């Protein structure tokens, strides 16, 4: 009989469940950046040129397990955008503005 994936996850230790969630978040971010690049009509080669690096270096960046905020800022700026970070708390939101040009 087939088992539900949720049942397997629920049996895991909380720490392992959190590691799985963290890994999924990283993968979703990576997919979103690649999709964003494509949506903006940019190839890896074009983006690399804008960022002053090789296409292979950019490819490695897009496939990293974890990415520095400074790297994310560079990618977003190369696409013509600005990174806006918002810290959400139960009672309010705070815009972190240290990433502005």
MDTraj code that builds the backbone (N, CA, C; nanometers):
import mdtraj as md
import numpy as np

residues = "UNK UNK UNK UNK UNK UNK UNK UNK UNK UNK UNK UNK UNK UNK UNK UNK UNK UNK UNK UNK UNK UNK UNK UNK UNK UNK UNK UNK UNK UNK UNK UNK UNK UNK UNK UNK UNK UNK UNK UNK UNK UNK UNK UNK UNK UNK UNK UNK UNK UNK UNK UNK UNK UNK UNK UNK UNK UNK UNK UNK UNK UNK UNK UNK UNK UNK UNK UNK UNK UNK UNK UNK UNK UNK UNK UNK UNK UNK UNK UNK UNK UNK UNK UNK UNK UNK UNK UNK UNK UNK UNK UNK UNK UNK UNK UNK UNK UNK UNK UNK UNK".split()
xyz = np.array([
    [0.0837, -0.1187, 0.0000],
    [0.0000, 0.0000, 0.0000],
    [0.0884, 0.1254, 0.0000],
    [0.0537, 0.2210, -0.0801],
    [0.1293, 0.3454, -0.0894],
    [0.1113, 0.4293, 0.0365],
    [0.2225, 0.4936, 0.0763],
    [0.2165, 0.5811, 0.1931],
    [0.2174, 0.7258, 0.1479],
    [0.1529, 0.8117, 0.2239],
    [0.1504, 0.9536, 0.1921],
    [0.2837, 1.0164, 0.2316],
    [0.3314, 1.1063, 0.1488],
    [0.4570, 1.1755, 0.1756],
    [0.4489, 1.2513, 0.3081],
    [0.3346, 1.3121, 0.3337],
    [0.3161, 1.3881, 0.4578],
    [0.3371, 1.2985, 0.5799],
    [0.2923, 1.1728, 0.5723],
    [0.3109, 1.0797, 0.6836],
    [0.4593, 1.0523, 0.7079],
    [0.5367, 1.0428, 0.6001],
    [0.6812, 1.0207, 0.6137],
    [0.7493, 1.1401, 0.6791],
    [0.7120, 1.2586, 0.6347],
    [0.7699, 1.3818, 0.6911],
    [0.7348, 1.3941, 0.8389],
    [0.6100, 1.3679, 0.8729],
    [0.5659, 1.3815, 1.0117],
    [0.6412, 1.2898, 1.1073],
    [0.6934, 1.1796, 1.0572],
    [0.7674, 1.0853, 1.1423],
    [0.9132, 1.1277, 1.1632],
    [0.9601, 1.2266, 1.0877],
    [1.0988, 1.2718, 1.0992],
    [1.1158, 1.3634, 1.2193],
    [1.2387, 1.3695, 1.2684],
    [1.2717, 1.4614, 1.3784],
    [1.2476, 1.6053, 1.3326],
    [1.2079, 1.6929, 1.4234],
    [1.1831, 1.8335, 1.3865],
    [1.3024, 1.9000, 1.3181],
    [1.4249, 1.8662, 1.3619],
    [1.5440, 1.9254, 1.3013],
    [1.5553, 1.8845, 1.1543],
    [1.5281, 1.7598, 1.1260],
    [1.5341, 1.7118, 0.9875],
    [1.4242, 1.7768, 0.9038],
    [1.3052, 1.7921, 0.9611],
    [1.1960, 1.8589, 0.8895],
    [1.2376, 2.0019, 0.8534],
    [1.3045, 2.0709, 0.9473],
    [1.3473, 2.2086, 0.9218],
    [1.4538, 2.2126, 0.8129],
    [1.5473, 2.1179, 0.8145],
    [1.6498, 2.1121, 0.7095],
    [1.5856, 2.0911, 0.5726],
    [1.4829, 2.0088, 0.5672],
    [1.4120, 1.9851, 0.4410],
    [1.3431, 2.1131, 0.3944],
    [1.2779, 2.1837, 0.4868],
    [1.2115, 2.3098, 0.4510],
    [1.3138, 2.4130, 0.4027],
    [1.4277, 2.4213, 0.4731],
    [1.5319, 2.5167, 0.4336],
    [1.5842, 2.4852, 0.2942],
    [1.6079, 2.3586, 0.2663],
    [1.6579, 2.3162, 0.1351],
    [1.5555, 2.3480, 0.0257],
    [1.4290, 2.3232, 0.0551],
    [1.3226, 2.3529, -0.0416],
    [1.3172, 2.5029, -0.0698],
    [1.3315, 2.5848, 0.0344],
    [1.3309, 2.7301, 0.0156],
    [1.4452, 2.7742, -0.0753],
    [1.5628, 2.7144, -0.0561],
    [1.6782, 2.7474, -0.1404],
    [1.6506, 2.7094, -0.2855],
    [1.5954, 2.5914, -0.3065],
    [1.5659, 2.5469, -0.4428],
    [1.4618, 2.6351, -0.5089],
    [1.3608, 2.6761, -0.4334],
    [1.2572, 2.7651, -0.4876],
    [1.3185, 2.8992, -0.5242],
    [1.4075, 2.9518, -0.4388],
    [1.4746, 3.0777, -0.4689],
    [1.5560, 3.0661, -0.5959],
    [1.6318, 2.9580, -0.6072],
    [1.7151, 2.9391, -0.7253],
    [1.6290, 2.9316, -0.8500],
    [1.5210, 2.8578, -0.8454],
    [1.4333, 2.8486, -0.9615],
    [1.3743, 2.9846, -0.9929],
    [1.3386, 3.0592, -0.8912],
    [1.2788, 3.1899, -0.9135],
    [1.3784, 3.2849, -0.9792],
    [1.5048, 3.2812, -0.9387],
    [1.6048, 3.3684, -1.0010],
    [1.6267, 3.3325, -1.1468],
    [1.6338, 3.2048, -1.1766],
    [1.6496, 3.1634, -1.3154],
    [1.5275, 3.2050, -1.3970],
    [1.4097, 3.1855, -1.3407],
    [1.2873, 3.2259, -1.4103],
    [1.2828, 3.3772, -1.4287],
    [1.3258, 3.4513, -1.3263],
    [1.3273, 3.5966, -1.3361],
    [1.4219, 3.6424, -1.4464],
    [1.5401, 3.5826, -1.4522],
    [1.6353, 3.6162, -1.5571],
    [1.5747, 3.5919, -1.6951],
    [1.5106, 3.4766, -1.7096],
    [1.4491, 3.4427, -1.8387],
    [1.3327, 3.5361, -1.8708],
    [1.2541, 3.5682, -1.7679],
    [1.1399, 3.6593, -1.7881],
    [1.1860, 3.7965, -1.8349],
    [1.3024, 3.8390, -1.7868],
    [1.3579, 3.9684, -1.8275],
    [1.4297, 3.9596, -1.9620],
    [1.4258, 3.8398, -2.0229],
    [1.4824, 3.8229, -2.1559],
    [1.6339, 3.8195, -2.1588],
    [1.6952, 3.7783, -2.0498],
    [1.8406, 3.7749, -2.0419],
    [1.8908, 3.6305, -2.0406],
    [1.9966, 3.6061, -2.1147],
    [2.0641, 3.4772, -2.1094],
    [2.1704, 3.4842, -2.0001],
    [2.2252, 3.3693, -1.9642],
    [2.3347, 3.3700, -1.8681],
    [2.4524, 3.4490, -1.9230],
    [2.4780, 3.4358, -2.0504],
    [2.5897, 3.5069, -2.1133],
    [2.5700, 3.6584, -2.1028],
    [2.4497, 3.7055, -2.1304],
    [2.4216, 3.8493, -2.1209],
    [2.4347, 3.8985, -1.9770],
    [2.3807, 3.8213, -1.8836],
    [2.3881, 3.8597, -1.7422],
    [2.5332, 3.8634, -1.6954],
    [2.6102, 3.7639, -1.7342],
    [2.7507, 3.7573, -1.6939],
    [2.8258, 3.8807, -1.7432],
    [2.7989, 3.9204, -1.8662],
    [2.8640, 4.0390, -1.9222],
    [2.8263, 4.1636, -1.8417],
    [2.6990, 4.1771, -1.8079],
    [2.6540, 4.2908, -1.7270],
    [2.7198, 4.2928, -1.5895],
    [2.7472, 4.1746, -1.5364],
    [2.8047, 4.1624, -1.4025],
    [2.9570, 4.1564, -1.4045],
    [3.0169, 4.1572, -1.5241],
    [3.1614, 4.1546, -1.5350],
    [3.2237, 4.0226, -1.4934],
    [3.1606, 3.9130, -1.5326],
    [3.2125, 3.7798, -1.4987],
    [3.1884, 3.6858, -1.6141],
    [3.2385, 3.5650, -1.6014],
    [3.2173, 3.4654, -1.7064],
    [3.0799, 3.4007, -1.6910],
    [3.0329, 3.3442, -1.8013],
    [2.9041, 3.2736, -1.7978],
    [2.9117, 3.1551, -1.7035],
    [3.0245, 3.0859, -1.7006],
    [3.0369, 2.9692, -1.6127],
    [3.0334, 3.0103, -1.4652],
    [3.0910, 3.1274, -1.4328],
    [3.0857, 3.1761, -1.2942],
    [2.9414, 3.2093, -1.2543],
    [2.8671, 3.2706, -1.3460],
    [2.7273, 3.3007, -1.3175],
    [2.6469, 3.1726, -1.3010],
    [2.6735, 3.0749, -1.3843],
    [2.6039, 2.9473, -1.3726],
    [2.6280, 2.8845, -1.2360],
    [2.7516, 2.8898, -1.1901],
    [2.7833, 2.8370, -1.0564],
    [2.7057, 2.9126, -0.9488],
    [2.6967, 3.0445, -0.9631],
    [2.6227, 3.1256, -0.8663],
    [2.4760, 3.0836, -0.8630],
    [2.4188, 3.0621, -0.9808],
    [2.2767, 3.0252, -0.9869],
    [2.2510, 2.8870, -0.9276],
    [2.3536, 2.8050, -0.9184],
    [2.3348, 2.6691, -0.8687],
    [2.3922, 2.6474, -0.7289],
    [2.4273, 2.7553, -0.6601],
    [2.4796, 2.7431, -0.5244],
    [2.3716, 2.6942, -0.4290],
    [2.4147, 2.6220, -0.3267],
    [2.3227, 2.5769, -0.2227],
    [2.2745, 2.6952, -0.1395],
    [2.3627, 2.7917, -0.1204],
    [2.3322, 2.9072, -0.0367],
    [2.3945, 3.0282, -0.1063],
    [2.3287, 3.1422, -0.0987],
    [2.3765, 3.2587, -0.1702],
    [2.3905, 3.3766, -0.0744],
    [2.4999, 3.4496, -0.0875],
    [2.5192, 3.5701, -0.0079],
    [2.4219, 3.6776, -0.0557],
    [2.3818, 3.7633, 0.0370],
    [2.2932, 3.8732, -0.0008],
    [2.3597, 3.9646, -0.1029],
    [2.4891, 3.9859, -0.0892],
    [2.5591, 4.0730, -0.1842],
    [2.5520, 4.0159, -0.3260],
    [2.5552, 3.8835, -0.3374],
    [2.5422, 3.8194, -0.4682],
    [2.4023, 3.8401, -0.5232],
    [2.3029, 3.8222, -0.4393],
    [2.1640, 3.8435, -0.4810],
    [2.1428, 3.9883, -0.5241],
    [2.1999, 4.0824, -0.4506],
    [2.1896, 4.2244, -0.4873],
    [2.2484, 4.2467, -0.6259],
    [2.3656, 4.1887, -0.6533],
    [2.4297, 4.2042, -0.7849],
    [2.3427, 4.1489, -0.8967],
    [2.2826, 4.0332, -0.8744],
    [2.1977, 3.9723, -0.9775],
    [2.0756, 4.0590, -1.0045],
    [2.0091, 4.1025, -0.8999],
    [1.8881, 4.1848, -0.9153],
    [1.9219, 4.3167, -0.9840],
    [2.0329, 4.3788, -0.9455],
    [2.0727, 4.5054, -1.0092],
    [2.1078, 4.4854, -1.1557],
    [2.1713, 4.3737, -1.1884],
    [2.2045, 4.3463, -1.3289],
    [2.0785, 4.3305, -1.4127],
    [1.9698, 4.2898, -1.3492],
    [1.8414, 4.2780, -1.4189],
    [1.7660, 4.4107, -1.4225],
    [1.8242, 4.5151, -1.3597],
    [1.7618, 4.6468, -1.3606],
    [1.6742, 4.6740, -1.2401],
    [1.6815, 4.5880, -1.1388],
    [1.5978, 4.6053, -1.0202],
    [1.6773, 4.6415, -0.8973],
    [1.6087, 4.6547, -0.7882],
    [1.6681, 4.6790, -0.6571],
    [1.6124, 4.5762, -0.5601],
    [1.6973, 4.5269, -0.4723],
    [1.6530, 4.4311, -0.3718],
    [1.5879, 4.5066, -0.2580],
    [1.4707, 4.4624, -0.2190],
    [1.3995, 4.5222, -0.1061],
    [1.3747, 4.4105, -0.0058],
    [1.4282, 4.4272, 0.1131],
    [1.4126, 4.3248, 0.2150],
    [1.3191, 4.3766, 0.3238],
    [1.2228, 4.2927, 0.3581],
    [1.1254, 4.3291, 0.4612],
    [1.1290, 4.2236, 0.5702],
    [1.1532, 4.2690, 0.6928],
    [1.1483, 4.1794, 0.8087],
    [1.0063, 4.1847, 0.8635],
    [0.9414, 4.0692, 0.8714],
    [0.8032, 4.0632, 0.9192],
    [0.7998, 4.0158, 1.0637],
    [0.7302, 4.0927, 1.1472],
    [0.7093, 4.0594, 1.2870],
    [0.5594, 4.0487, 1.3109],
    [0.5183, 3.9859, 1.4188],
    [0.3735, 3.9735, 1.4441],
    [0.3012, 4.1084, 1.4493],
    [0.3713, 4.2132, 1.4964],
    [0.3036, 4.3414, 1.5128],
    [0.3388, 4.4467, 1.4080],
    [0.4402, 4.4203, 1.3236],
    [0.4743, 4.5189, 1.2203],
    [0.5724, 4.4602, 1.1195],
    [0.6039, 4.5411, 1.0186],
    [0.7043, 4.5074, 0.9183],
    [0.8081, 4.6180, 0.9169],
    [0.9333, 4.5800, 0.8956],
    [1.0416, 4.6770, 0.8897],
    [1.1149, 4.6580, 0.7583],
    [1.1306, 4.7675, 0.6827],
    [1.2064, 4.7628, 0.5581],
    [1.3535, 4.7828, 0.5926],
    [1.4355, 4.6874, 0.5513],
    [1.5799, 4.6961, 0.5731],
    [1.6361, 4.7646, 0.4495],
    [1.6953, 4.8816, 0.4661],
    [1.7305, 4.9621, 0.3489],
    [1.8799, 4.9716, 0.3222],
    [1.9611, 4.8858, 0.3788],
    [2.1053, 4.8973, 0.3575],
    [2.1487, 4.8529, 0.2187],
    [2.0566, 4.8029, 0.1370],
    [2.0919, 4.7537, 0.0042],
    [2.0691, 4.8576, -0.1049],
    [2.0252, 4.9774, -0.0682],
    [2.0041, 5.0824, -0.1678],
    [2.1374, 5.1302, -0.2211],
    [2.1363, 5.1741, -0.3477],
    [2.2590, 5.2271, -0.4110],
    [2.3049, 5.3511, -0.3391],
])
top = md.Topology()
chain = top.add_chain()
for i, resn in enumerate(residues, 1):
    res = top.add_residue(resn, chain, resSeq=i)
    for name in ("N", "CA", "C"):
        top.add_atom(name, md.element.get_by_symbol(name[0]), res)
traj = md.Trajectory(xyz[None], top)
